[in-house]
Amino acid sequence: MQLSFDRGTIILRSPPDFFDPENLPGVRWDARIAAHRAPARFHSEIVAELDRKSVRYTDSVRQPDSTSENDWSAIELRPYQDAALAAWEIAKQRGVIALPTGSGKTHIALAAIARHRKSTLCLVPTRMLLQQWRVVLARVYRGPIGVLGDGSRTLSALTIATFESGWRRMAEIGNRFDLLIVDEAHHFGNGLRDEALEMSTAQARLGLSATPPTGLAADRLEELIGPTVYELSIDDLAGRYLANFDSITLRLDLYRDERINYERLITPFKDLRQTFRKLAPEADWVEFVRWAMRTPNGRQALTDWRHARSLLSLTLGKQKALAELLRRHHDARVLVFTADNEAAYTIARQQLIMPLTCDIGRSEREEVLQKFREGQLHALVSARVLNEGIDVPDADIGIVVGGAQGEREHVQRVGRLLRPREGKRAVVYELVARGTLEERQAQRRGEGLAPRIAAAL
């Protein structure tokens, strides 16, 4: 039997008469080519099963390269980082490592690449992270580094790609790598770009995340990368490996007109949500949205809910509290987080602080971060740019003016402030509109900071 790679899949031809290839993992008959086919991620399982059943075959699927040991500098790991890497290795080099922002997940990945010297494709969500990975790799690796994304199209035994570029090129390069590293792995598992991981033959897979998904997304991520093999929270590491911090929630009243508008917008939504819970008490948010979208009243209620959230993103009370906090901490380095770019630009104009948004190009962004690092700028305001992975210079104060509903974004934002320094104690202020949905959301976000148990070795 012959195995070959074709556009992110494995084609199986000429099976022996006594053997049905559809008994192999992921294999189905493709009538278009009169042959059997499987997603590329099943390659190692297919080969193992053929060996187990003593089926003779030729395999031209993989075309990997490798990095040289002489290309790498020594990489020292902290005890918990070493334990995380060991847990991944014991799990047959498949799985997700879940550690807080700022705890050195990228460092663990570098150690994994250096230790095993396999051809490696690193997938990252944004162009900013693409450049950051390129810089940190160059510090410890002297060989050529391939880059796919942000205008670059070079391939090497060690290549970094954005999710989008990796997805677009995986049909060509899916058989070129033996190790697949997925930074911010929680973006996968929900169908969006999952195909990129299906199209890779890499048997070894390492996912990195501060906040791994739960439910069906977690099950799907386990298929594509592996289970969570090691997990610690911010609270587990604060004080020794991360800076200690205080989390302060400031509950602020809405002004009269804001309250009237908020209640007008949110009441139909709350009534609709209560009706749906009676009909389907176990259903999740996605199912609720699908149900609501079936009727004009449901669609209007969802629209009103979005407007209500927009109203809460920067209330008058939050504006005044933010001005007071910036005055109080005028000598500190402050990061201000908002729910959207509109709020970020409003704050930038009102408080005369630098906005850092997706509209700002790479060179200007690097200049801004350098000025913040050197103390020329004492505060930055951002909506989402600073949430994931960006190596933000040391900051002492975080002010969360507005955010998403879940804990993931909050954990990432808190992690921006926890770069350790002698005697440092960071402070995170969260501004919450009293008597609104924000109160419950703030409680849920705080749950993401609670201690978690590391996976046993």
C-alpha positions in Angstrom: 0.0 0.0 0.0 1.2 3.5 -0.8 0.8 6.5 1.5 1.3 10.0 0.1 0.6 13.6 1.1 -2.0 15.6 -0.8 -3.1 19.2 0.2 -3.2 18.5 3.9 -4.5 15.0 3.7 -3.1 11.4 3.4 -4.0 9.4 0.3 -3.9 5.6 0.7 -3.7 3.6 -2.6 -3.4 -0.1 -3.5 -4.4 -1.7 -0.2 -4.1 -5.5 0.0 -7.3 -7.5 -0.7 -7.5 -8.7 2.8 -7.4 -5.3 4.4 -10.1 -2.5 4.6 -8.4 0.9 5.0 -11.6 2.4 6.5 -10.7 0.5 9.7 -7.8 2.9 10.0 -8.1 6.2 12.1 -9.8 9.0 10.1 -9.8 7.1 6.8 -12.7 7.5 4.3 -13.3 6.5 0.7 -12.9 9.5 -1.7 -14.9 8.7 -4.9 -13.4 11.7 -6.7 -10.0 10.0 -6.9 -11.1 6.4 -6.3 -8.8 6.1 -3.3 -9.0 6.3 0.5 -8.1 9.6 2.2 -7.6 10.9 5.8 -6.8 14.3 7.4 -3.0 14.6 7.7 -3.1 14.7 11.6 -3.9 11.0 11.5 -0.7 10.0 9.8 1.2 8.7 12.8 -1.9 6.7 14.0 -2.3 5.2 10.6 1.3 4.1 10.4 1.2 2.7 13.9 -1.9 0.7 13.1 -0.4 -0.6 9.8 2.7 -1.8 11.7 0.5 -3.4 14.3 -1.4 -5.3 11.7 1.7 -6.2 9.7 0.4 -4.5 6.5 3.3 -3.7 4.1 3.4 -0.1 2.9 5.6 2.6 1.4 5.3 6.0 3.1 6.3 9.2 1.2 4.2 11.5 3.4 6.6 13.3 5.6 9.4 15.6 4.4 10.8 17.0 7.7 14.1 18.7 8.4 15.7 19.1 11.8 17.6 21.8 13.8 21.2 21.2 14.8 22.2 20.9 18.5 25.1 23.4 17.8 22.5 26.1 16.8 21.1 26.3 20.3 22.2 28.2 23.4 21.5 26.7 26.8 17.9 27.4 28.1 17.4 27.4 31.8 14.0 26.6 33.2 12.3 27.5 36.5 11.1 24.5 38.5 7.5 24.8 37.5 8.5 25.3 33.8 10.6 22.2 34.0 7.7 20.3 35.5 5.4 21.5 32.8 7.8 20.4 30.1 8.2 17.0 31.8 4.4 16.6 32.0 4.2 17.3 28.2 6.9 14.8 27.4 5.4 12.1 29.6 2.1 12.7 27.7 4.0 11.6 24.6 4.7 15.1 23.5 1.0 16.0 23.1 -1.0 18.5 25.1 -1.7 22.0 26.4 0.3 23.8 29.1 -1.8 26.3 30.9 0.1 29.0 32.8 -0.6 32.6 33.6 0.4 35.5 31.4 4.0 36.5 32.2 5.0 33.1 33.6 7.2 32.1 30.6 5.1 29.8 28.4 7.2 30.8 25.4 10.4 29.9 27.3 9.0 26.4 27.8 8.3 26.0 24.1 11.8 27.1 23.2 13.2 24.5 25.6 11.0 21.8 24.0 12.2 22.7 20.5 15.9 22.9 21.6 15.7 19.6 23.6 14.1 17.5 20.8 15.5 19.4 17.8 12.5 18.5 15.6 11.5 20.5 12.6 9.0 22.9 14.2 6.1 25.1 13.1 5.0 27.7 15.7 1.5 29.2 15.1 0.7 32.5 16.7 -2.5 34.6 16.5 -1.2 38.0 15.5 1.6 39.8 13.5 2.8 41.4 16.8 3.3 38.0 18.4 5.0 36.8 15.1 7.7 39.5 15.5 8.0 38.8 19.3 8.6 35.1 18.7 11.1 36.0 16.0 13.1 38.1 18.5 13.0 35.6 21.4 14.0 32.7 19.1 16.9 34.7 17.7 18.3 35.1 21.2 18.7 31.3 21.7 18.8 29.9 18.2 21.5 30.7 15.6 20.0 28.9 12.6 17.7 30.3 10.0 14.2 31.2 11.1 11.3 30.9 8.6 8.5 33.4 8.8 5.0 33.2 7.3 3.0 36.4 7.7 3.4 40.2 7.9 4.8 40.2 4.4 7.3 37.4 4.9 7.2 34.0 3.1 10.2 32.1 4.1 10.4 28.4 5.2 13.0 26.8 7.4 13.3 23.8 9.8 12.1 26.3 12.4 9.3 28.5 11.1 6.9 30.9 12.8 3.5 31.6 11.1 0.4 33.6 12.0 -2.8 31.5 12.3 -4.0 33.0 9.0 -0.8 32.4 7.1 -0.5 28.9 8.5 -4.0 28.0 7.5 -3.5 29.3 4.0 -0.2 27.5 3.5 -0.8 24.2 5.4 -1.9 22.4 2.2 1.7 22.9 1.0 3.7 22.6 4.2 1.6 20.3 6.4 4.1 17.5 6.0 7.2 19.6 6.6 7.2 19.6 10.4 7.4 17.1 13.2 6.5 19.5 16.1 3.6 21.9 16.0 3.5 24.6 18.7 0.2 26.6 19.0 0.5 29.8 21.0 -2.8 31.1 22.6 -4.2 27.7 21.8 -7.6 28.6 23.2 -8.4 30.2 19.8 -8.8 26.7 18.4 -11.4 24.1 19.2 -14.4 26.1 18.1 -14.2 25.4 14.3 -12.4 28.6 13.3 -9.2 27.7 11.6 -9.2 24.2 13.2 -8.6 22.9 9.7 -5.0 24.2 9.9 -4.3 21.6 12.7 -6.1 18.9 10.8 -3.8 19.4 7.8 -0.5 18.9 9.7 1.2 15.6 10.0 3.1 16.6 13.1 2.8 14.0 15.8 4.3 16.1 18.6 2.0 19.0 19.5 2.3 21.6 22.2 -0.4 24.2 23.0 0.2 27.2 25.2 -2.6 29.1 26.9 -3.3 31.2 30.0 -7.0 30.2 29.9 -7.7 26.9 28.1 -11.3 26.4 27.0 -13.9 24.2 28.6 -16.8 22.1 27.4 -17.0 21.0 23.7 -14.2 23.4 22.7 -11.9 21.6 25.2 -12.9 18.2 23.8 -12.1 19.3 20.3 -8.8 20.9 21.4 -7.8 17.6 23.0 -8.3 15.9 19.6 -6.2 18.5 17.7 -3.4 19.1 20.2 -4.0 16.9 23.3 -5.3 17.4 26.8 -4.2 20.0 29.4 -1.2 18.3 30.9 -0.1 21.0 33.3 -1.9 24.0 34.8 -1.2 26.7 37.4 -3.0 30.0 38.1 -1.8 33.5 38.8 -2.3 32.9 42.5 -0.1 29.8 42.4 2.9 31.8 41.2 2.3 35.2 42.7 4.9 36.2 45.3 7.8 34.2 44.0 7.7 33.9 40.2 5.2 36.6 39.6 4.7 39.9 41.5 2.2 40.0 44.3 -0.8 42.0 43.5 -4.0 43.5 45.0 -7.3 43.4 43.1 -9.7 46.2 43.9 -13.2 46.4 42.5 -14.7 49.9 42.4 -18.5 49.8 42.1 -19.8 53.0 40.6 -23.3 54.3 40.3 -24.8 55.2 37.0 -26.0 58.8 36.5 -29.8 59.2 36.2 -30.0 59.4 32.5 -27.6 56.5 32.1 -29.7 54.4 34.5 -32.9 55.1 32.6 -31.3 54.2 29.2 -29.7 51.1 30.6 -32.9 49.7 32.1 -34.8 50.5 28.9 -32.3 48.6 26.9 -31.6 45.6 29.2 -35.1 44.8 30.4 -36.3 43.1 27.1 -33.1 41.1 27.1 -33.4 39.9 30.7 -37.1 38.9 30.1 -36.1 36.9 27.0 -33.2 35.3 28.8 -35.4 34.2 31.6 -38.0 32.7 29.2 -35.3 30.7 27.5 -33.8 29.4 30.7 -37.2 28.0 31.6 -37.4 26.2 28.2 -33.8 25.0 28.2 -32.1 25.3 31.6 -29.0 23.5 30.5 -28.4 25.4 27.3 -25.4 27.6 26.8 -25.0 31.2 25.4 -24.6 30.1 21.8 -27.8 28.1 21.9 -29.6 31.1 23.4 -28.4 33.4 20.7 -29.5 31.0 18.0 -32.9 30.7 19.6 -33.3 34.5 20.0 -32.3 35.2 16.4 -35.4 33.3 15.1 -37.8 36.1 16.0 -37.8 39.9 15.4 -38.3 40.5 19.2 -35.3 38.2 19.9 -33.1 40.0 17.4 -34.1 43.4 18.8 -33.4 42.2 22.4 -29.9 41.1 21.4 -29.3 44.5 19.7 -30.5 46.3 22.8 -28.2 44.2 24.9 -25.2 45.2 22.8 -26.2 48.8 23.1 -26.5 48.4 26.9 -23.0 47.0 27.0 -21.7 49.9 24.9 -23.3 52.3 27.4 -21.5 50.7 30.3 -18.1 50.7 28.6 -17.3 54.2 29.6 -19.9 55.8 31.9 -19.5 59.2 33.5 -18.7 57.6 36.8 -15.9 55.5 35.2 -14.5 58.6 33.5 -14.3 60.5 36.8 -12.9 57.5 38.7 -10.3 56.9 36.0 -9.2 60.6 36.2 -8.8 60.3 40.0 -6.8 57.0 39.7 -4.5 58.5 37.1 -3.9 61.5 39.3 -3.3 59.4 42.3 -0.8 57.1 40.5 0.9 59.8 38.4 4.4 58.5 39.3 3.6 54.9 38.4 3.5 53.1 35.1 -0.2 52.5 34.3 -2.0 50.3 31.8 -5.7 51.2 31.1 -7.9 48.5 29.5 -11.1 49.3 27.7 -13.8 47.2 26.0 -13.4 48.7 22.6 -11.3 51.1 20.5 -13.8 53.9 20.8 -13.5 54.0 24.5 -9.7 53.8 24.3 -9.6 56.9 22.0 -12.0 58.8 24.2 -9.8 58.2 27.2 -6.7 59.1 25.2 -8.2 62.5 24.3 -9.6 63.2 27.8 -6.5 62.1 29.8 -3.8 62.8 27.2 -2.4 59.3 27.4 -1.1 57.2 24.4 -3.6 54.8 22.9 -2.3 51.4 21.7 -4.8 49.8 19.3 -4.9 47.6 16.2 -4.8 50.7 14.1 -1.3 51.5 15.1 1.5 50.1 12.9 4.4 47.9 14.1 7.1 50.6 14.1 5.0 53.1 16.0 3.9 50.4 18.4 7.5 49.4 19.2 8.4 53.1 19.6 5.5 53.5 22.1 6.4 50.5 24.1 10.1 51.6 24.2 9.1 55.0 25.5 6.9 53.3 28.2 9.8 51.1 29.1 12.1 54.1 29.5 9.6 56.1 31.5 9.0 58.8 28.8 5.3 57.7 28.8 3.8 56.8 32.2 0.4 55.4 30.9 -1.0 53.5 27.9 -4.7 52.8 27.1 -5.7 49.8 25.0 -8.8 47.7 24.1 -7.5 44.3 23.0 -3.9 44.7 21.7 -2.2 44.1 25.1 -4.4 41.1 26.1 -2.5 38.3 24.5 1.1 37.5 24.5 2.6 40.9 23.9 5.8 41.5 25.9 4.7 44.6 27.7 7.3 46.5 29.7 7.1 46.6 33.5 3.9 48.2 34.8 2.6 48.7 38.4 -1.0 49.7 38.0 -3.8 48.3 35.8 -7.2 49.9 35.5 -9.9 47.8 33.8 -12.5 50.3 32.6 -14.4 47.7 30.5 -14.0 44.2 29.3 -15.5 41.0 27.9 -17.9 38.8 29.9 -15.5 35.9 30.5 -12.5 35.3 32.7 -10.0 34.7 29.9 -9.5 38.4 29.0 -9.2 39.4 32.7 -6.6 36.8 33.5 -4.5 38.0 30.5 -4.8 41.6 31.5 -3.8 41.0 35.1 -0.8 39.0 33.8 0.4 42.1 31.9 1.3 43.6 35.4 3.0 40.8 37.1 6.5 41.0 35.8 8.4 40.5 39.1 10.7 43.2 40.6 12.2 43.5 44.1 9.6 44.8 46.5 6.9 45.1 43.8 3.2 44.8 44.6 1.0 45.5 41.6 -2.6 46.9 41.9 -5.4 46.1 39.6 -8.5 48.3 39.7 -11.7 47.1 38.0 -14.4 49.7 37.4 -17.9 48.2 37.6 -21.2 49.9 37.1 -23.3 49.1 40.1 -26.7 47.3 39.7 -25.8 46.1 36.1 -24.7 42.9 34.4 -21.1 44.0 35.0 -21.3 43.0 38.7 -21.8 39.3 38.0 -19.3 39.4 35.1 -16.7 40.9 37.4 -17.3 38.1 39.9 -16.8 35.5 37.1 -13.7 37.2 35.9 -12.2 37.1 39.4 -12.7 33.4 39.6 -10.0 32.9 36.9 -7.4 34.1 39.4 -8.1 31.3 41.9 -5.5 28.6 42.5 -5.5 25.5 40.3 -4.0 22.1 40.7 -1.1 21.2 38.4 -1.6 17.9 36.5 0.1 15.0 38.3 3.2 13.5 36.7 
